[in-house]
Every structure is written in structure tokens, then in C-alpha cells.
């Protein structure tokens, strides 16, 4: 599976940012720090050069950060390089589910010593930091937090006299009214990235079955064949068959599908935090067209809206790093207020570092009110709970791959819900036994 489940759309041919050949000493006697980045569009590459590479190198005279944008192939490149011992100093993964394998293989350093020096454990939200703790040791820092949100076209709602839905009945009422008017209820499409399936299933599993049931299943206390998950899968099938996701789910790209909502051809869209950072989605000035909120409850397990806890990327230090102190210095630089503001201004949604103390002043200067509001609400939910659990952060690899592939067979009436969940349970039970399930955050009240 490619490294990013969320940003395939932004992928460009691999590019290089300030990357001389690796050597023991960089220009001016500085020690090099190598960092392979996954994917970045033109705006993202400019933001990385300006706000990370150039800014870090200008902030001190001891180290030189050298960053390469490797593209979608970075995951495979990292696997080979880490085994061979010639990978980058800074190891970025697509989240805890990917980190599990390299941490268990001993390919990245425990960060506990650096964490004590820089007080990192006191500066990150425990719910996010704990996703990188294995065997009592910290192996990575979370680069961001994410969730799925309900984006909706304010003008379409206003013209039709619809109120924002707060429960399943109200969501279906709006969706049915939209269909009657020839409006797609949810702009959705997976033509360019099949992983869109898991975005939808993250919502159904959490917002129907409830976060308590999902947590129990991820802990091995409740089988995936239990009734709450049957109800979640059946609702996803019912919505697909009703046409809630349109007639062209398998032929529309992510961008094309989301633009349906921006252009008023769809009423709503389920999108992630990363949507804010993609100007081609029409979200560069969203306050005049779109609004966004947490997805409401879709079942009886809980009431109210729910954010699904996700970590989009982790940052580690390779065990064979020639400059672990420099890599740690880069991590510390990322925790500065100026870096946070600059990166979220230029590339919103990609670097929403889950700091424990996210004061209103930290969000000031970003200049993106809708994004600022959403991050503040997410932070509150992830700090205190309750929250759901995103598949790309907490599901082990084989289980999650089947979740993505198998749900299409459900929607197309090729297998039964019982068969789908039965296979998922078999895969998950084995991966749980093998220690491949990412760690869960501490329980919340």
C-alpha cells in the first residue's frame, strides 16, 4: 500500500529540495541531517523549503537539513534502506500502523532520552503520543492529528431550507431531499485512490457502532462480528444502494467528487483534515461557500458529534543515523510557535502538530478561520474525549487492507456482511496475536 492514504491526489514526480550527496560533513562544516519526505504538491514543496529547510538551517550553525521529496515510492525505499542501514536520519511513516513494523524490527531509535531532554512527553497530547509507544518506549513523535469531517455547501442548504443534521434521521432526511432534487447527497469517489473506502468505513464503524465498541474490538475484547459492526456495515451498504454517494463512486476522483459539493452539485462530502490544504478542491477561501463540522452520531451507541482520532504521519530517528542529535534538533524546531503558524498558514492540515498546549495565540496568524475552528475543536476532543479511532492509525496492515477491498464486495452484493466481518475477525485475531496491532491511547472519561 502506498505511504499516504490521504494525499495521493497531491503527488507529483519525485523532486529534490536542497539535497547534496550525503557526506559526513555538509557545507561550512555543518553535520548533515537527511530527511525523506513522501509527497508534496507545488505549494507543499515551497512550504517545506521555506519554513522547514531554510528556516531550520538559518536558525543555527551546527547542522544542515537536507530534505528529499521521494513521492509515493518512499515507503518501499525506506524498507530497503533501513534494512541496509543507509536510510535517512529522519524516518517519516504514514502513521502508527506503519511504525509498528519498523519499531518491532529495531530499525528506529527509542526517543526517551531526547524526550526527557526536550520535555516532549509534557508537550504532546497523550492520546497521540501514546500511539508511538511500544514496550514502554517512545519510538516516534506524531507529526499531526487528523479526523474525518462533514463538509457541506452552505448555499445549497440555505436555498433548500435544510438545517445541519445532528443525527442519523436528520442526515437521511437531508440526503433523501437532495436525491429528490437531483442533488448528490455526498460527493464521493475513489477512482484515483481506493483508500477512500476506509475513510467512509472509519465513519460508519465509529459513528454507528460507537467508539467504545471499536476500542473493545481493537483491544481484542469484542469480535468484529458483533452486532454493532453488523449494523455499521449494513448502513454503509444501504447508503451506497440508495445512491447517497452518487452514481459514479468508482469513476470519480477524490477531487472531482469533492468539487461536486463546492459547485453545488452535491450537498455534502465526507473529507479529512487534509482537505484544507488542497487549493484545487476549492477550499482556499471556504467561508463563502463551504462549512464543516464533526460527523454526527449515526446510531444509538452515543449521541452528539464525533471526531475520529488519527495520526497522519510519525517522525522517528533511524537506528543507524549518523546524526541523531541533529534529527532531534529538527523535531524540536518543529515545535516552535513560528514553525507551527507558518506551516499551517502555507500548508494547512499537513502539520497540525498535536501539542498539548494549543493556545488561541498559536492559531493566530494562520489566516484560515474554518481550519482554525476545526483544529481547535479537534484538539478539545482529543484532549478530553470521547473520540473514535481511524482505520489508518489503529488497524493492522492485513486487516485494514481487507477492510478497504472487502467493503466494495459488500456494496456490490457479492458477499454477505457476515462473511466480510468474519474474514476481518480472522485476520485481526492473527495480527493481534503477532503483536502487529498499533497501541491504543489511554482511555478517556
Sine and cosine of phi, psi and omega as CSV:
sin_phi,cos_phi,sin_psi,cos_psi,sin_omega,cos_omega
0.00,0.00,0.69,-0.72,0.00,-1.00
-0.86,0.51,0.31,-0.95,-0.11,-0.99
-0.88,0.48,-0.71,0.71,-0.09,-1.00
-0.97,-0.24,0.79,-0.61,0.09,-1.00
-1.00,0.04,-0.11,0.99,-0.19,-0.98
-0.88,-0.48,-0.42,0.91,-0.19,-0.98
-0.86,-0.51,0.45,0.89,0.05,-1.00
-0.84,0.55,-0.56,0.83,-0.06,-1.00
-0.88,0.47,-0.50,0.87,-0.07,-1.00
-1.00,0.02,0.03,1.00,-0.11,-0.99
-0.92,0.38,0.67,-0.74,0.11,-0.99
-0.82,-0.58,0.23,-0.97,0.12,-0.99
-0.81,0.58,0.56,-0.83,-0.07,-1.00
-0.80,0.60,0.70,-0.71,-0.01,-1.00
-0.77,-0.64,0.24,-0.97,-0.05,-1.00
-0.83,-0.56,0.70,-0.71,0.05,-1.00
-0.89,-0.45,0.92,-0.39,0.13,-0.99
0.76,0.65,0.85,0.53,-0.11,-0.99
-0.84,-0.54,1.00,0.01,0.18,-0.98
-0.97,0.23,0.27,-0.96,0.06,-1.00
-0.83,0.55,0.60,-0.80,-0.04,-1.00
-0.91,0.41,0.69,-0.73,0.05,-1.00
-0.52,-0.85,0.20,-0.98,-0.03,-1.00
-0.94,0.35,-0.45,0.89,-0.02,-1.00
-0.74,-0.68,0.78,-0.62,0.03,-1.00
-1.00,0.02,-0.17,-0.99,-0.03,-1.00
-0.87,0.49,0.60,-0.80,0.03,-1.00
0.94,0.35,0.32,0.95,0.01,-1.00
0.98,0.18,0.09,1.00,0.01,-1.00
-0.97,0.26,0.49,-0.87,0.07,-1.00
-1.00,0.07,0.77,-0.64,-0.05,-1.00
-0.97,0.26,0.51,-0.86,0.13,-0.99
-0.81,-0.58,0.90,-0.43,-0.04,-1.00
-0.99,-0.13,0.61,-0.79,-0.09,-1.00
-0.56,-0.83,0.87,-0.49,0.07,-1.00
-0.99,-0.14,0.85,-0.53,0.02,-1.00
-0.98,-0.20,0.45,-0.89,-0.08,-1.00
-0.97,0.24,-0.99,0.10,-0.12,-0.99
-0.71,-0.70,0.59,-0.81,0.02,-1.00
-0.43,-0.90,0.76,-0.65,0.11,-0.99
-0.96,0.27,-0.07,-1.00,-0.08,-1.00
-0.87,0.50,-0.68,0.73,0.03,-1.00
-0.90,0.44,-0.64,0.76,0.00,-1.00
-0.91,0.41,-0.66,0.75,0.02,-1.00
-0.90,0.44,-0.66,0.75,0.04,-1.00
-0.90,0.45,-0.65,0.76,0.01,-1.00
-0.91,0.42,-0.65,0.76,0.03,-1.00
-0.89,0.46,-0.70,0.71,-0.01,-1.00
-0.90,0.45,-0.75,0.66,-0.12,-0.99
-0.96,0.29,-0.75,0.66,-0.20,-0.98
-1.00,-0.05,-0.33,0.94,0.01,-1.00
-0.93,-0.37,-0.90,0.44,-0.10,-0.99
-0.89,0.45,-0.86,0.51,-0.07,-1.00
-0.91,0.41,-0.67,0.74,-0.05,-1.00
-0.92,0.39,-0.68,0.73,0.03,-1.00
-0.90,0.43,-0.72,0.69,-0.03,-1.00
-0.89,0.45,-0.51,0.86,0.03,-1.00
-0.98,0.20,-0.28,0.96,-0.10,-1.00
-0.99,0.14,-0.22,0.98,-0.04,-1.00
-0.34,-0.94,0.17,-0.99,-0.06,-1.00
-0.84,-0.54,0.32,0.95,-0.06,-1.00
-0.99,-0.17,-0.56,0.83,-0.10,-1.00
-0.81,-0.58,0.38,-0.92,0.13,-0.99
-0.79,-0.62,0.90,-0.44,0.02,-1.00
-0.98,0.20,0.79,-0.62,0.01,-1.00
-0.85,-0.53,0.91,-0.41,-0.13,-0.99
-0.88,-0.48,0.72,-0.70,0.07,-1.00
-0.87,-0.49,0.73,-0.68,0.14,-0.99
-1.00,-0.04,0.94,-0.34,-0.14,-0.99
-1.00,-0.03,-0.31,0.95,-0.04,-1.00
0.99,0.11,-0.23,-0.97,-0.11,-0.99
-0.90,0.44,-0.31,0.95,-0.04,-1.00
-0.98,0.18,-0.05,1.00,-0.15,-0.99
-0.88,0.48,-0.55,0.84,-0.03,-1.00
-0.88,0.47,-0.73,0.68,0.03,-1.00
-0.92,0.39,-0.63,0.78,0.04,-1.00
-0.88,0.47,-0.65,0.76,0.01,-1.00
-0.91,0.42,-0.68,0.74,-0.01,-1.00
-0.83,0.56,-0.74,0.67,-0.02,-1.00
-0.92,0.39,-0.71,0.70,-0.08,-1.00
-0.92,0.40,-0.64,0.77,-0.03,-1.00
-0.92,0.38,-0.62,0.78,0.06,-1.00
-0.91,0.43,-0.64,0.77,-0.02,-1.00
-0.98,0.20,-0.23,0.97,0.02,-1.00
0.99,0.17,0.33,0.94,0.01,-1.00
-0.80,-0.60,0.54,0.84,0.04,-1.00
-0.99,0.15,-0.06,-1.00,0.00,-1.00
-0.96,0.29,0.29,-0.96,0.08,-1.00
-0.93,0.38,-0.74,0.67,0.01,-1.00
-1.00,-0.02,0.86,-0.51,-0.02,-1.00
-0.96,-0.30,0.92,-0.39,0.05,-1.00
-0.97,-0.23,0.75,-0.66,0.10,-0.99
-0.90,-0.43,0.16,-0.99,0.01,-1.00
-0.99,0.12,0.23,0.97,0.06,-1.00
0.72,-0.69,0.06,-1.00,-0.08,-1.00
-0.83,0.56,-0.55,0.84,0.01,-1.00
-0.88,0.47,-0.53,0.85,0.06,-1.00
-0.99,0.13,-0.58,0.82,-0.03,-1.00
-0.90,0.44,-0.56,0.83,-0.06,-1.00
-0.77,0.64,-0.73,0.68,-0.08,-1.00
-0.91,0.41,-0.72,0.69,-0.07,-1.00
-0.97,0.25,-0.46,0.89,0.09,-1.00
-0.94,0.34,-0.70,0.71,0.03,-1.00
-0.90,0.44,-0.48,0.88,0.01,-1.00
-0.99,0.11,-0.03,1.00,0.02,-1.00
0.94,0.34,0.49,0.87,-0.07,-1.00
-1.00,-0.06,-0.13,0.99,0.07,-1.00
-0.80,-0.61,0.44,-0.90,-0.07,-1.00
-0.99,0.16,0.60,-0.80,0.25,-0.97
-0.89,0.46,0.65,-0.76,-0.06,-1.00
-0.98,-0.19,0.18,0.98,-0.14,-0.99
-0.87,0.49,-0.61,0.80,0.03,-1.00
-0.90,0.43,-0.74,0.67,0.06,-1.00
-0.90,0.44,-0.61,0.79,-0.01,-1.00
-0.89,0.47,-0.59,0.81,0.04,-1.00
-0.94,0.34,-0.67,0.74,0.00,-1.00
-0.89,0.46,-0.71,0.70,-0.08,-1.00
-0.99,-0.11,0.02,1.00,0.01,-1.00
0.87,0.49,0.59,0.80,-0.05,-1.00
-0.90,0.44,-0.59,0.81,-0.05,-1.00
-0.91,0.41,-0.34,0.94,0.04,-1.00
-1.00,-0.02,-0.10,0.99,-0.16,-0.99
-0.91,-0.41,-0.11,0.99,0.03,-1.00
-0.92,-0.38,0.48,-0.88,0.12,-0.99
-0.89,0.47,0.79,-0.62,-0.03,-1.00
-0.83,0.56,-0.59,0.81,-0.04,-1.00
-0.86,0.50,-0.55,0.84,0.01,-1.00
-1.00,0.02,-0.67,0.74,-0.05,-1.00
-0.90,0.45,-0.59,0.81,-0.06,-1.00
-0.91,0.41,-0.34,0.94,-0.01,-1.00
-0.93,0.36,-0.17,0.99,0.01,-1.00
-0.91,-0.41,0.32,0.95,0.01,-1.00
-0.97,-0.23,0.86,-0.51,0.01,-1.00
-0.78,-0.62,0.79,-0.61,0.00,-1.00
0.85,0.52,0.53,0.84,0.02,-1.00
0.99,0.17,0.05,1.00,-0.02,-1.00
-0.90,-0.45,0.58,-0.82,0.00,-1.00
-1.00,-0.02,0.84,-0.54,-0.06,-1.00
-0.93,-0.37,-0.09,1.00,-0.02,-1.00
-0.30,-0.95,0.28,-0.96,0.19,-0.98
-0.94,-0.33,0.61,-0.80,0.05,-1.00
-0.97,0.26,0.77,-0.64,-0.01,-1.00
-0.99,0.15,-0.39,0.92,-0.06,-1.00
-0.32,-0.95,0.10,-0.99,0.27,-0.96
-0.78,-0.62,0.47,-0.88,-0.10,-1.00
-0.65,-0.76,0.23,-0.97,0.15,-0.99
-0.32,-0.95,0.16,-0.99,0.16,-0.99
-1.00,-0.08,0.64,-0.77,-0.04,-1.00
-0.78,-0.63,0.35,-0.94,0.08,-1.00
-0.99,-0.17,0.98,-0.22,0.10,-0.99
-1.00,0.07,0.62,-0.78,0.03,-1.00
-0.56,-0.83,0.50,-0.87,-0.02,-1.00
-0.99,0.11,0.92,-0.38,-0.08,-1.00
-0.89,0.45,-0.61,0.79,-0.04,-1.00
-0.94,0.35,-0.64,0.77,0.06,-1.00
-0.88,0.47,-0.68,0.74,0.03,-1.00
-0.90,0.44,-0.68,0.73,-0.03,-1.00
-0.90,0.43,-0.72,0.70,-0.04,-1.00
-0.88,0.47,-0.52,0.86,-0.05,-1.00
-0.98,-0.18,0.03,1.00,0.04,-1.00
0.93,0.37,0.45,0.89,0.00,-1.00
-1.00,0.02,0.63,-0.78,0.13,-0.99
-0.99,-0.14,0.45,-0.89,0.02,-1.00
-0.88,0.48,0.78,-0.62,-0.07,-1.00
-0.96,0.28,0.62,-0.78,-0.03,-1.00
-0.88,-0.47,0.02,1.00,0.06,-1.00
-0.39,-0.92,0.05,-1.00,-0.07,-1.00
-0.88,0.47,-0.68,0.73,-0.03,-1.00
-0.86,0.51,-0.66,0.75,-0.02,-1.00
-0.95,0.31,-0.59,0.81,0.07,-1.00
-0.88,0.48,-0.73,0.69,-0.03,-1.00
-0.93,0.37,-0.52,0.85,0.06,-1.00
-0.90,0.44,-0.71,0.71,0.05,-1.00
-0.91,0.42,-0.68,0.73,-0.03,-1.00
-0.89,0.45,-0.69,0.73,0.00,-1.00
-0.92,0.40,-0.63,0.77,0.04,-1.00
-0.90,0.43,-0.62,0.79,0.04,-1.00
-0.90,0.44,-0.73,0.69,0.01,-1.00
-0.85,0.53,-0.64,0.77,-0.02,-1.00
-0.90,0.43,-0.42,0.91,0.00,-1.00
-0.99,-0.15,0.11,0.99,-0.01,-1.00
0.97,0.22,0.35,0.94,0.03,-1.00
-0.97,-0.23,0.73,-0.69,0.06,-1.00
-0.93,0.36,0.80,-0.60,0.01,-1.00
-0.87,0.49,-0.77,0.63,-0.02,-1.00
-0.80,-0.59,0.89,-0.46,0.13,-0.99
-0.92,0.38,0.89,-0.46,-0.07,-1.00
-0.47,-0.88,0.57,-0.82,0.04,-1.00
-0.20,-0.98,0.58,-0.81,-0.03,-1.00
-0.80,-0.60,0.42,0.91,-0.08,-1.00
-0.87,0.49,-0.55,0.84,-0.04,-1.00
-0.97,-0.24,-0.10,0.99,0.00,-1.00
-0.34,-0.94,0.96,-0.26,-0.06,-1.00
-0.90,0.44,-0.37,0.93,0.00,-1.00
-0.89,0.45,-0.17,0.99,0.12,-0.99
-0.83,0.56,-0.50,0.87,0.03,-1.00
-0.82,0.57,-0.63,0.77,-0.06,-1.00
-0.97,0.23,-0.43,0.90,0.12,-0.99
-0.87,0.49,-0.73,0.68,0.00,-1.00
-0.90,0.43,-0.67,0.74,-0.04,-1.00
-0.95,0.32,-0.47,0.88,0.13,-0.99
-0.86,0.52,-0.67,0.74,0.03,-1.00
-0.92,0.38,-0.76,0.66,-0.07,-1.00
-0.90,0.44,-0.72,0.69,-0.04,-1.00
-0.89,0.46,-0.68,0.73,-0.05,-1.00
-0.98,0.18,-0.68,0.73,-0.15,-0.99
-1.00,0.07,-0.19,0.98,0.14,-0.99
-0.98,-0.20,-0.86,0.52,-0.03,-1.00
-0.94,0.34,-0.50,0.87,-0.01,-1.00
0.99,-0.11,0.52,-0.85,-0.06,-1.00
-0.90,0.43,-0.48,0.87,0.02,-1.00
-0.91,0.41,-0.69,0.72,0.02,-1.00
-0.91,0.42,-0.66,0.76,0.01,-1.00
-0.90,0.44,-0.68,0.73,0.02,-1.00
-0.88,0.47,-0.67,0.74,0.02,-1.00
-0.89,0.46,-0.63,0.77,0.02,-1.00
-0.92,0.40,-0.68,0.74,0.01,-1.00
-0.93,0.37,-0.36,0.93,0.06,-1.00
-1.00,0.01,-0.11,0.99,-0.03,-1.00
1.00,0.09,0.18,0.98,-0.04,-1.00
-1.00,0.02,-0.27,0.96,-0.05,-1.00
-0.62,-0.79,0.75,-0.66,-0.02,-1.00
-0.96,0.27,0.45,-0.89,0.03,-1.00
-0.93,0.36,-0.18,0.98,0.04,-1.00
-1.00,0.09,0.00,1.00,-0.05,-1.00
-0.91,0.42,0.39,-0.92,-0.10,-1.00
-0.81,0.58,-0.65,0.76,-0.01,-1.00
-0.85,0.53,-0.57,0.82,-0.02,-1.00
-0.99,0.16,-0.50,0.87,0.13,-0.99
-0.87,0.49,-0.71,0.70,0.01,-1.00
-0.89,0.46,-0.63,0.77,-0.01,-1.00
-0.90,0.43,-0.73,0.68,-0.01,-1.00
-0.91,0.41,-0.66,0.75,0.00,-1.00
-0.90,0.44,-0.60,0.80,0.03,-1.00
-0.93,0.38,-0.65,0.76,0.04,-1.00
-0.87,0.50,-0.65,0.76,0.02,-1.00
-0.92,0.40,-0.66,0.75,-0.02,-1.00
-0.90,0.44,-0.68,0.73,0.00,-1.00
-0.92,0.40,-0.65,0.76,0.03,-1.00
-0.89,0.46,-0.73,0.69,-0.05,-1.00
-0.93,0.38,-0.48,0.88,0.06,-1.00
-0.96,0.29,-0.27,0.96,-0.05,-1.00
1.00,-0.02,0.29,0.96,-0.01,-1.00
-0.89,0.46,-0.45,0.89,0.01,-1.00
-0.98,-0.18,0.28,0.96,0.04,-1.00
0.99,0.12,0.08,-1.00,-0.04,-1.00
-1.00,-0.03,-0.11,0.99,-0.14,-0.99
-0.82,-0.58,0.58,0.81,-0.05,-1.00
-0.83,0.56,-0.66,0.76,-0.09,-1.00
-1.00,0.07,-0.08,1.00,-0.02,-1.00
-0.90,-0.44,-0.16,0.99,0.04,-1.00
-1.00,-0.09,0.64,-0.77,0.11,-0.99
-0.97,0.23,0.18,-0.98,0.04,-1.00
-0.85,0.53,-0.72,0.69,-0.03,-1.00
-0.90,0.43,-0.74,0.67,0.00,-1.00
-0.86,0.52,-0.65,0.76,-0.03,-1.00
-0.93,0.38,-0.69,0.72,-0.01,-1.00
-0.93,0.38,-0.60,0.80,0.01,-1.00
-0.90,0.43,-0.35,0.94,0.13,-0.99
-0.85,0.53,-0.67,0.74,0.02,-1.00
-0.94,0.33,-0.67,0.74,0.01,-1.00
-0.88,0.48,-0.62,0.79,-0.05,-1.00
-1.00,0.01,0.04,1.00,0.06,-1.00
1.00,0.10,0.11,0.99,0.05,-1.00
-0.99,0.11,-0.28,0.96,0.12,-0.99
-0.78,-0.62,0.47,-0.88,-0.01,-1.00
-0.99,0.12,-0.60,0.80,-0.13,-0.99
-0.61,-0.79,0.14,-0.99,0.13,-0.99
-0.41,-0.91,0.63,-0.77,0.11,-0.99
-1.00,-0.07,0.92,-0.38,-0.05,-1.00
-0.70,-0.72,0.33,-0.94,-0.03,-1.00
-1.00,-0.04,0.12,-0.99,0.03,-1.00
-0.83,0.56,-0.52,0.86,-0.01,-1.00
-0.90,0.44,-0.31,0.95,-0.01,-1.00
-0.86,0.51,-0.52,0.85,-0.03,-1.00
-0.88,0.47,-0.45,0.89,-0.11,-0.99
-1.00,-0.05,0.13,0.99,-0.05,-1.00
-0.91,-0.42,0.99,-0.14,-0.10,-0.99
-0.90,0.44,-0.48,0.88,-0.01,-1.00
-0.91,0.41,-0.26,0.96,0.07,-1.00
-0.97,0.26,-0.12,0.99,-0.07,-1.00
0.99,0.11,0.31,0.95,-0.06,-1.00
-0.98,-0.17,0.19,0.98,-0.04,-1.00
-0.94,0.33,-0.45,0.89,0.09,-1.00
-0.69,-0.72,0.94,0.34,-0.22,-0.97
-0.98,0.19,-0.31,0.95,-0.14,-0.99
-0.90,0.44,-0.42,0.91,-0.02,-1.00
-0.99,0.13,-0.31,0.95,-0.08,-1.00
-0.84,-0.54,-0.82,0.57,-0.16,-0.99
-0.97,-0.26,0.42,-0.91,0.21,-0.98
-0.72,-0.69,0.18,-0.98,-0.11,-0.99
-0.50,-0.86,0.54,-0.84,0.03,-1.00
-0.44,-0.90,0.23,-0.97,0.11,-0.99
-0.90,0.43,0.49,-0.87,-0.02,-1.00
-0.95,0.30,0.75,-0.66,-0.01,-1.00
-0.95,0.30,0.23,-0.97,0.09,-1.00
-0.87,0.50,0.64,-0.77,0.03,-1.00
-0.88,-0.48,0.27,0.96,-0.01,-1.00
-0.47,-0.88,-0.25,-0.97,-0.04,-1.00
-0.98,-0.22,0.01,1.00,-0.08,-1.00
-0.94,0.33,-0.47,0.88,0.02,-1.00
-0.38,-0.93,0.18,-0.98,0.05,-1.00
-0.85,-0.53,0.33,-0.94,0.03,-1.00
1.00,-0.02,0.04,-1.00,-0.01,-1.00
-0.99,0.17,0.25,-0.97,-0.04,-1.00
-0.55,-0.83,0.77,-0.64,0.22,-0.98
-1.00,-0.06,0.58,-0.81,0.03,-1.00
-0.97,-0.22,0.87,-0.49,-0.07,-1.00
-0.91,0.41,0.80,-0.60,0.03,-1.00
-0.56,-0.83,0.56,-0.83,0.15,-0.99
-0.89,-0.45,0.89,-0.45,-0.09,-1.00
-0.98,0.18,-0.34,0.94,-0.01,-1.00
-0.29,-0.96,0.53,-0.85,0.10,-1.00
-0.87,-0.48,0.40,-0.92,0.01,-1.00
-0.83,-0.55,0.86,-0.51,0.00,-1.00
-0.81,-0.59,0.07,-1.00,0.09,-1.00
-0.87,-0.49,0.79,-0.61,-0.03,-1.00
-0.88,0.47,0.61,-0.79,0.01,-1.00
-0.88,0.48,-0.51,0.86,-0.02,-1.00
-1.00,-0.07,0.23,0.97,-0.03,-1.00
-0.84,0.54,0.69,-0.72,0.08,-1.00
-0.99,0.12,-0.15,0.99,-0.08,-1.00
-0.53,-0.85,0.89,0.46,-0.02,-1.00
-0.90,0.44,-0.54,0.84,0.02,-1.00
-0.91,0.41,-0.62,0.79,0.05,-1.00
-0.92,0.40,-0.65,0.76,0.04,-1.00
-0.88,0.48,-0.67,0.74,0.04,-1.00
-0.89,0.45,-0.58,0.81,0.03,-1.00
-0.91,0.42,-0.58,0.81,0.08,-1.00
-0.90,0.43,-0.69,0.72,0.03,-1.00
-0.86,0.52,-0.69,0.72,-0.01,-1.00
-0.90,0.43,-0.62,0.79,0.04,-1.00
-0.88,0.48,-0.61,0.80,0.00,-1.00
-0.91,0.42,-0.30,0.95,-0.03,-1.00
-1.00,0.01,0.04,1.00,0.02,-1.00
-0.97,0.24,0.46,-0.89,0.00,-1.00
-0.88,0.48,-0.67,0.74,-0.05,-1.00
-0.90,0.44,-0.69,0.73,0.02,-1.00
-0.89,0.46,-0.71,0.71,-0.01,-1.00
-0.84,0.54,-0.75,0.66,-0.05,-1.00
-0.93,0.38,-0.69,0.72,-0.05,-1.00
-0.91,0.42,-0.71,0.70,-0.04,-1.00
-0.93,0.36,-0.62,0.79,0.00,-1.00
-0.97,0.23,-0.36,0.93,0.14,-0.99
-0.95,0.30,-0.69,0.72,-0.11,-0.99
-1.00,0.03,-0.42,0.91,-0.04,-1.00
-0.57,-0.82,0.91,0.41,-0.11,-0.99
-0.89,0.46,0.64,-0.77,0.03,-1.00
1.00,-0.05,-0.26,0.96,-0.06,-1.00
-1.00,-0.08,-0.47,0.88,-0.09,-1.00
-0.78,-0.63,0.65,0.76,0.04,-1.00
-0.98,0.20,0.97,0.24,-0.05,-1.00
-0.84,0.54,0.77,-0.64,-0.06,-1.00
-0.99,0.17,0.91,0.41,0.00,-1.00
-0.95,0.32,0.58,-0.81,0.01,-1.00
-0.92,0.40,-0.68,0.74,-0.02,-1.00
-0.98,-0.20,1.00,0.02,0.03,-1.00
-0.97,-0.26,0.99,0.10,-0.03,-1.00
-0.96,0.29,0.38,-0.93,0.06,-1.00
-0.81,0.58,-0.51,0.86,-0.01,-1.00
-0.91,0.42,-0.49,0.87,0.02,-1.00
-0.91,0.42,-0.54,0.84,-0.03,-1.00
-1.00,0.09,-0.31,0.95,0.01,-1.00
-0.93,0.38,0.59,-0.81,0.00,-1.00
1.00,-0.09,-0.19,0.98,0.04,-1.00
-0.96,0.28,-0.61,0.79,0.07,-1.00
0.96,0.27,0.53,0.85,-0.06,-1.00
-0.63,-0.77,0.99,0.17,-0.17,-0.99
-0.81,0.59,-0.66,0.75,-0.06,-1.00
-0.92,0.39,-0.64,0.77,0.06,-1.00
-0.92,0.40,-0.70,0.71,-0.01,-1.00
-0.87,0.50,-0.68,0.74,0.02,-1.00
-0.89,0.46,-0.70,0.71,-0.04,-1.00
-0.91,0.42,-0.69,0.72,0.01,-1.00
-0.89,0.46,-0.67,0.75,0.00,-1.00
-0.89,0.46,-0.64,0.77,0.02,-1.00
-0.94,0.35,-0.66,0.75,0.06,-1.00
-0.87,0.49,-0.70,0.71,-0.03,-1.00
-0.86,0.51,-0.68,0.73,0.02,-1.00
-0.88,0.48,-0.70,0.71,-0.01,-1.00
-0.91,0.41,-0.68,0.74,-0.06,-1.00
-0.97,0.24,-0.35,0.94,0.05,-1.00
-0.99,0.17,-0.57,0.82,-0.13,-0.99
-0.87,-0.50,-0.35,0.94,-0.07,-1.00
0.97,0.24,0.11,-0.99,-0.06,1.00
-0.98,0.19,0.29,-0.96,0.07,-1.00
-0.49,-0.87,0.34,-0.94,0.06,-1.00
-1.00,-0.04,-0.15,-0.99,-0.11,-0.99
-0.76,-0.64,0.87,-0.49,-0.04,-1.00
-0.97,0.22,0.61,-0.79,-0.06,-1.00
-0.89,0.46,-0.64,0.76,-0.09,-1.00
-0.96,0.27,-0.05,1.00,0.04,-1.00
-0.95,-0.32,-0.57,0.82,-0.16,-0.99
-0.89,-0.46,-0.18,0.98,0.03,-1.00
-1.00,0.00,0.69,-0.72,0.09,-1.00
-0.94,0.34,0.29,-0.96,-0.22,-0.98
-0.82,0.57,-0.83,0.55,-0.08,-1.00
-0.91,0.41,-0.63,0.78,0.02,-1.00
-0.89,0.46,-0.69,0.72,-0.04,-1.00
-0.94,0.33,-0.60,0.80,0.06,-1.00
-0.87,0.49,-0.67,0.74,0.02,-1.00
-0.94,0.35,-0.62,0.79,0.06,-1.00
-0.81,0.59,-0.69,0.72,-0.03,-1.00
-0.93,0.36,-0.75,0.66,-0.06,-1.00
-0.95,0.30,-0.68,0.73,-0.12,-0.99
-0.94,0.34,-0.51,0.86,-0.07,-1.00
-0.91,0.42,-0.47,0.88,0.07,-1.00
-0.90,0.43,-0.58,0.81,0.03,-1.00
-0.92,0.40,-0.53,0.85,0.09,-1.00
-0.92,0.40,-0.78,0.63,-0.05,-1.00
-0.88,0.47,-0.53,0.85,-0.02,-1.00
-1.00,-0.05,0.18,0.98,0.08,-1.00
0.88,0.48,0.60,0.80,0.00,-1.00
-0.99,-0.17,-0.40,0.92,0.10,-1.00
-0.67,-0.74,0.26,-0.97,0.02,-1.00
-1.00,0.02,0.34,-0.94,0.08,-1.00
-0.87,0.50,-0.63,0.78,-0.01,-1.00
-0.89,0.46,-0.67,0.74,0.01,-1.00
-0.92,0.40,-0.66,0.75,0.00,-1.00
-0.88,0.48,-0.79,0.61,-0.04,-1.00
-0.94,0.33,-0.51,0.86,0.06,-1.00
-0.90,0.44,-0.70,0.72,0.05,-1.00
-0.91,0.42,-0.64,0.77,0.03,-1.00
-0.88,0.47,-0.67,0.74,0.01,-1.00
-0.90,0.44,-0.66,0.76,0.01,-1.00
-0.88,0.47,-0.72,0.69,0.01,-1.00
-0.90,0.43,-0.70,0.72,-0.05,-1.00
-0.91,0.41,-0.68,0.73,-0.02,-1.00
-0.85,0.52,-0.64,0.77,0.02,-1.00
-0.93,0.36,-0.68,0.74,0.00,-1.00
-0.94,0.35,-0.55,0.84,0.09,-1.00
-0.90,0.43,-0.69,0.72,0.03,-1.00
-0.88,0.47,-0.59,0.81,-0.03,-1.00
-0.99,0.11,0.04,1.00,0.03,-1.00
0.96,0.28,0.46,0.89,-0.06,-1.00
-0.99,-0.16,-0.02,1.00,0.00,-1.00
-0.99,0.13,0.81,-0.59,0.01,-1.00
-0.87,0.49,0.46,-0.89,-0.02,-1.00
-0.93,0.38,0.51,-0.86,0.05,-1.00
-1.00,-0.06,0.47,-0.89,0.07,-1.00
-0.95,0.30,0.25,-0.97,0.06,-1.00
-0.85,0.52,0.48,-0.88,0.02,-1.00
-0.91,0.41,0.52,-0.85,0.06,-1.00
-0.93,-0.36,0.21,-0.98,0.00,-1.00
-0.97,0.22,0.00,0.00,0.00,0.00
